[in-house]
């Protein structure tokens, strides 16, 4: 069983990663188990923020680190909330307040113009000084509803309508969501890469031995 620290304290993301990676002989341990402090997300892109978070977790734990930076972009809002998705309504805002602001911003936007997509970037580092992190990207197309539906998921899931399913992301069965979602697609890329990349694990093992030696 190979151990990777997941650079998040979000319980919803921890559940999704563990569900998606079950059976792949990976032990995904959240950074909270190591008391890793959260790093300020100063990047202007999802890629920059994912690397910042993964490097921070690897530095504090000495383990390979995986970070995800994801967010929602809405065409009618010129790509907002984007990298600010988690704090759209303010630094201390929760999911409900972020959704309230989003729906308020779109209050005069007709249904056909409420196109949006979730983006996910995963960054996997062998160690904190890894100069060549593995990067995986995916997107999930949808529409923003006029009010929340469903009690599953987290974040903007209750207002993100998956057109092919006729349901919001919060209404989907977890297995279906894991298969279709931006994060599920990026995780599938990650799993495929790890299964064919012995070099990654060999270099990660060497880095761990050097850091403890």
Secondary structure, DSSP 4 states (H G I P E B T S, - for coil): -EEEEE----HHHHHHHHHHHTTSSEEEEEGGGGTPPPPP---SSHHHHHHHHHHHHHHHHSS-EEEEEEEEEEGGGTT-BGGGGGGTT-TT--HHHHHHHHHHHTTT--GGG-EEEEEEEEEEESSTT-SS-EEEEEEEEEEE-SS---SSSSTTGGGEEETTTTEETTTS-HHHHHHHSHHHHHHHHHHHHHHT-HHHHHHHHHHHHHHH-
